[in-house]
């Protein structure tokens, strides 16, 4: 069994739906991109419920819906955004105006649907996007970026500017093949961030770890230098589709279900990880600077 490093933290933070006041937030924001090799593995459901659990731990959390083709975070919380990131890019609204207040004080940036490809933005709109996103690091200690599935340039660019990334897969052979394919592309781009694996829809206690060890063996043999850690699994749970049908996060609708327990473990392990430093290294560009390099290269 992989050791859970979060044991010592559990006594220090109590669940609550109240975010930590901004003036007490230490360091800079922790930027985490959440992605998957293929669609249909439960990525967006994971990132939403993870955001809520982190907010319950009194962390300021911003959830950025960066699936710029089929953004649907708002659907999972039964919300209809009045404005989206498209309004920011076209100069009609600023980021503060489009930011939604989600459950547990999570701030949500709706990405829109059928929106755009970052590579195709003109110079003026790229500047508008950057100016708008500067607000993000002031709003939360943790910024979760929900990317689209696959290996498009948008997805890889968001992974590149994040501090860490999470790859979500399932035990299905196609999903595992696509997850490894994404790891190959990340290694090929020489991205040095810490990567995590989450296995969704597991059917027994050891299945997630078994899949991680299989992927990790392939990484060590064929992708040397890639840092992939196991973050945990989410058990198959009939409460999850019920919550989706009711347009409600399962963490709130079914707090005692197996999937909620899985999310709790994942959140603690993420916080216990020591790979991220809240104090920036001298000379290392922050999130907005890295995003600027991505957009204007």
ABEGO torsion letter per residue (X at the ends): XBBBAAAAAAAABBBBABBBBAAABBEBBBBBBBBBABBGAGAAAAAAAAAAAAAAAGBBBBBBBABAABBAAAAAAGBBBABBAAAAAAGABBAAAABBBBBGGBBBBBAEBGABBAAABBAAAAAAAAAAAAAAAAABABBBBBBBBEABAAAAAAAAABABBBBBBBABAAAAAAAAAAAAAAAAAGBABBBBBBBBGBABAAAAAAAAAAAAAAAAAABBGBBBBBAEBBBBBAAAAAAAAAGBBAAAABAABAAAAAAAAAAAAAAABAABBABBBBGBBBAAAAAAAAAAX
